[in-house]
């Protein structure tokens, strides 16, 4: 009996040694990219033996578009916009609308998904407008604008004014990033980067070198707004980062560039000193939901909003009175900077 116990112990020891000698599993890099939501997406993760397919990722975007896309005639949001009184929401639309209405209240109305009639009037909607709206047309459209004209009753989204229409493009891509990130985490993936149209969420580090994931912040030239370059490089760890810029998507009228970001209070394109606002937050829907509002608020107004949101940090590139470009940031943003471009 004693000899048998010795043999069993020897067998356990041999198994332990063999296990110790077996090479450790090295995570491999995996990438999937494609087209979705009128832009591009890229999903990168580091793992071994975890399978995620392009069909699965594309299926997620298809589900999101069926709910949130203003470009799909049969989507839930399109049906709401065509309705007289409202529709039943699915989980995607309900989550995005509730978050949007929260941000509307917290930004004093600067972030407003009911701005869609104005967006269309200025030529930034599904169809490009031939002529710019005048002040009289804007005053009429403002009667249809204001998230206070929306109600959530049970699972229904209700409009109290029939002409109210919504556009969640300013927050939907951030939400989409979060949905894909949660899908990866549900499959046990702990190191990843998800990017949709420039909206990004990261977790963990690059493997196998355990390096931080780096993200570049773009800036226009100090003298020409159509020659962007990398101004800062950041690493945010576990979180999300989004950027809103007034220099990329615009229309020209009378020698002026009109930003695609519409001030829901005036009905006119935003004319502020901030050129771009980069926001870091725990989730992409939060960063994406606030970045337009911070840009529209101007530097002083943006810092007022940030004071009530310690979970967010922000970096602003702005135009100085002399026409040159400067930058400023919230107190905690510096911890993310890993390289400053010269």
C-alpha positions in Angstrom: 0.0 0.0 0.0 2.8 2.3 0.8 4.6 1.6 -2.5 1.3 2.4 -4.4 1.0 5.7 -2.6 4.5 6.5 -3.7 3.8 5.7 -7.3 0.7 7.9 -7.3 2.7 10.7 -5.8 5.3 10.2 -8.5 2.7 10.3 -11.2 1.3 13.6 -9.8 4.8 15.1 -9.7 5.5 14.1 -13.3 2.2 15.6 -14.5 3.1 18.8 -12.7 6.5 19.0 -14.3 5.1 18.3 -17.8 2.5 21.0 -17.3 5.2 23.4 -16.2 7.3 22.6 -19.3 4.4 23.2 -21.6 4.7 26.6 -23.3 2.2 29.2 -22.2 -0.6 30.1 -24.5 0.3 33.4 -26.3 -2.6 35.6 -27.3 -2.8 36.4 -31.0 -4.1 39.5 -32.6 -7.4 39.3 -34.5 -9.0 42.0 -36.7 -12.3 42.4 -38.4 -13.2 45.5 -40.4 -16.0 46.6 -42.7 -18.7 49.1 -43.6 -21.6 50.0 -41.3 -23.8 53.0 -40.4 -22.5 55.0 -43.4 -18.9 54.7 -42.2 -16.3 52.1 -41.4 -15.7 50.0 -38.4 -12.7 48.0 -37.0 -12.6 45.5 -34.2 -9.3 44.3 -32.9 -8.8 41.9 -30.0 -6.1 39.8 -28.5 -6.9 36.2 -27.5 -6.2 32.6 -28.2 -8.9 30.1 -29.1 -11.7 32.7 -29.1 -13.7 32.9 -32.3 -15.6 36.0 -33.4 -16.7 36.2 -37.0 -17.5 39.0 -39.3 -21.0 37.5 -39.8 -21.6 38.0 -36.0 -20.3 41.6 -36.0 -22.3 42.5 -39.2 -25.4 41.0 -37.6 -25.0 43.3 -34.6 -24.8 46.3 -36.9 -27.8 45.1 -38.9 -29.9 44.8 -35.7 -28.8 48.3 -34.7 -29.6 49.8 -38.1 -33.0 48.3 -38.1 -33.7 50.3 -35.0 -31.6 53.5 -35.2 -30.8 54.3 -38.8 -32.5 57.3 -40.4 -31.2 56.0 -43.8 -33.4 52.8 -43.7 -37.0 53.6 -44.6 -38.4 50.7 -42.4 -36.3 51.3 -39.3 -38.0 52.1 -36.0 -36.6 55.6 -36.0 -37.9 56.2 -39.5 -41.3 54.9 -38.5 -41.4 57.2 -35.6 -40.5 60.2 -37.8 -43.3 59.4 -40.2 -45.9 58.8 -37.4 -48.4 61.3 -36.0 -48.1 60.3 -32.4 -45.3 57.7 -31.7 -44.3 54.0 -31.8 -43.3 51.1 -29.6 -39.6 51.1 -29.0 -37.2 48.1 -29.0 -34.3 47.9 -26.4 -31.9 49.8 -28.6 -34.1 52.8 -29.3 -35.3 52.9 -25.7 -31.8 52.9 -24.3 -30.5 55.6 -26.8 -33.6 57.9 -26.4 -33.5 57.7 -22.6 -29.7 58.5 -22.5 -30.3 61.3 -25.1 -33.0 62.9 -23.0 -30.8 62.7 -19.9 -28.0 64.5 -21.7 -30.5 67.1 -23.1 -31.4 68.0 -19.6 -27.8 68.0 -18.3 -26.5 70.3 -21.2 -29.3 72.8 -21.0 -30.7 71.6 -24.3 -27.4 71.9 -26.3 -27.7 68.2 -27.1 -31.1 67.5 -28.7 -32.1 64.6 -30.9 -35.2 66.5 -32.2 -32.9 68.8 -34.2 -33.4 66.5 -37.2 -35.8 69.0 -39.1 -33.1 71.6 -38.9 -30.3 69.2 -39.9 -32.3 68.4 -43.1 -33.0 72.1 -43.8 -29.3 72.9 -43.7 -28.6 70.0 -46.1 -26.9 67.5 -43.7 -29.7 64.9 -43.6 -30.5 62.0 -45.9 -30.9 64.4 -48.8 -28.9 67.5 -49.5 -30.9 70.7 -49.6 -30.4 72.9 -52.7 -30.9 76.2 -50.9 -30.1 77.5 -47.4 -33.0 78.2 -45.1 -33.8 81.8 -44.2 -34.7 83.1 -40.7 -38.4 82.7 -41.3 -38.0 79.1 -42.2 -35.9 78.4 -39.2 -38.5 80.0 -36.9 -41.1 77.6 -38.3 -38.9 74.6 -37.8 -38.0 75.5 -34.3 -41.6 74.8 -33.4 -40.8 71.1 -34.1 -37.6 71.1 -32.0 -37.1 70.3 -28.3 -36.8 67.0 -26.5 -39.4 68.4 -24.0 -41.8 67.5 -26.8 -41.0 63.8 -26.4 -42.6 61.5 -23.8 -41.8 57.9 -22.8 -45.0 56.1 -21.8 -44.3 52.5 -20.9 -42.5 51.1 -24.0 -43.7 53.8 -26.3 -41.9 56.9 -27.6 -44.6 59.6 -27.9 -44.4 63.0 -29.7 -46.6 65.7 -28.3 -46.2 67.7 -31.5 -46.8 65.8 -34.8 -43.9 67.4 -36.7 -41.3 66.3 -34.2 -38.6 64.1 -35.8 -35.5 62.6 -34.2 -32.0 61.8 -35.4 -29.7 59.9 -33.0 -26.6 59.8 -35.2 -24.9 62.0 -32.7 -25.0 59.2 -30.1 -25.8 56.0 -32.0 -22.2 55.2 -33.1 -21.0 55.5 -29.5 -23.8 53.2 -28.4 -22.9 50.8 -31.2 -19.3 50.7 -30.0 -20.6 49.8 -26.5 -22.8 47.0 -27.9 -19.9 45.4 -29.8 -17.6 45.8 -26.8 -20.1 44.0 -24.5 -20.4 41.2 -27.1 -16.6 40.7 -27.0 -16.6 40.7 -23.2 -19.4 38.2 -23.1 -17.1 35.8 -25.0 -14.3 36.3 -22.5 -12.2 38.7 -24.5 -10.4 41.1 -22.1 -8.1 43.0 -24.5 -9.7 44.8 -27.4 -10.3 48.0 -29.3 -13.6 48.7 -31.1 -13.8 51.7 -33.5 -16.9 52.9 -35.4 -16.5 56.1 -37.5 -13.8 57.3 -35.2 -15.6 56.6 -31.9 -13.4 54.2 -29.8 -13.6 51.9 -26.8 -10.6 50.0 -25.4 -10.0 47.5 -22.7 -6.8 45.9 -21.6 -3.5 46.1 -23.5 -2.0 45.0 -26.8 -0.6 41.4 -26.6 1.7 39.6 -26.4 3.9 42.7 -25.5 1.4 44.0 -22.9 1.7 47.5 -24.5 -0.9 50.3 -24.0 -3.3 50.9 -26.8 -2.6 54.3 -28.4 -5.1 56.7 -30.1 -4.2 59.8 -32.1 -6.1 63.1 -31.7 -6.4 64.9 -35.0 -6.0 68.6 -35.4 -6.4 71.0 -38.3 -3.4 73.1 -39.4 -3.0 76.3 -37.5 -3.8 78.2 -40.8 -5.8 75.8 -43.0 -8.6 73.7 -41.7 -8.4 71.1 -44.4 -4.9 69.8 -43.5 -5.3 67.6 -40.4 -2.4 66.1 -38.5 -1.9 64.2 -35.2 -1.7 66.7 -32.3 -1.7 64.4 -29.3 -1.4 60.6 -28.7 -3.4 59.2 -25.8 -3.9 55.9 -24.0 -7.2 55.7 -22.0 -6.9 52.2 -20.6 -10.4 50.8 -20.0 -12.8 53.4 -21.4 -14.1 55.2 -24.5 -13.0 58.3 -26.5 -15.0 60.2 -29.1 -14.3 63.5 -31.0 -16.7 66.0 -32.5 -15.2 68.4 -35.0 -16.7 71.4 -36.8 -14.0 71.5 -39.5 -14.7 68.2 -41.2 -18.3 68.1 -42.4 -19.6 71.4 -43.5 -21.3 73.4 -46.3 -20.2 76.7 -47.8 -22.5 79.7 -48.2 -21.5 83.3 -48.9 -17.8 82.5 -48.4 -18.5 81.0 -44.9 -18.2 77.4 -43.8 -21.3 76.2 -42.1 -20.8 73.4 -39.5 -23.0 70.3 -39.6 -23.5 70.8 -35.9 -26.7 72.7 -35.5 -27.5 74.8 -32.4 -31.0 73.5 -31.4 -31.7 76.8 -29.6 -31.0 79.2 -32.5 -31.6 76.8 -35.4 -28.4 77.8 -37.1 -25.0 76.0 -37.5 -22.8 76.3 -34.4 -20.4 79.2 -34.6 -18.1 78.8 -31.6 -14.4 79.0 -31.0 -14.0 75.3 -30.4 -12.9 73.4 -33.5 -12.9 70.0 -32.0 -13.9 68.4 -28.7 -12.4 65.1 -27.6 -14.2 63.4 -24.7 -13.0 60.4 -22.6 -15.7 58.6 -20.5 -16.3 55.1 -19.2 -18.7 54.3 -22.1 -18.8 55.4 -25.7 -22.4 56.4 -25.6 -21.6 59.0 -22.9 -18.6 60.4 -24.6 -20.5 60.5 -28.0 -23.6 62.1 -26.4 -21.7 65.0 -24.9 -19.0 65.8 -27.5 -21.3 67.9 -29.8 -22.8 69.7 -26.8 -19.4 70.6 -25.4 -18.3 72.0 -28.8 -21.6 74.0 -29.0 -21.1 75.4 -25.5 -17.8 77.1 -26.2 -14.8 76.7 -24.0 -16.2 78.4 -20.8 -19.6 76.6 -21.2 -17.9 73.3 -21.8 -16.0 73.5 -18.6 -19.2 74.4 -16.7 -20.8 71.2 -18.0 -17.7 69.1 -17.2 -17.7 70.3 -13.6 -20.9 68.4 -13.0 -19.5 65.2 -14.7 -16.3 64.0 -12.9 -16.5 60.8 -14.8 -15.5 62.6 -18.0 -12.4 64.4 -19.2 -12.1 66.5 -22.3 -9.6 68.1 -24.6 -10.4 71.1 -26.8 -8.8 72.5 -29.9 -10.0 76.1 -30.4 -9.5 79.1 -32.6 -8.0 82.1 -30.9 -9.1 85.7 -31.7 -6.0 86.2 -33.8 -6.9 83.2 -36.0 -4.3 80.8 -34.7 -5.1 77.5 -33.1 -4.7 76.6 -29.4 -5.7 73.9 -27.1 -6.9 73.4 -23.5 -8.1 70.4 -21.5 -9.8 69.5 -18.2 -7.6 69.0 -15.2 -7.5 65.2 -15.4 -7.0 64.8 -19.2 -3.2 65.0 -18.9 -3.0 61.4 -17.5 -4.0 60.0 -20.8 -1.4 61.8 -22.9 1.5 59.6 -23.9 3.0 61.7 -26.7 2.6 65.3 -27.8 3.2 65.9 -31.5 5.5 68.7 -32.3 
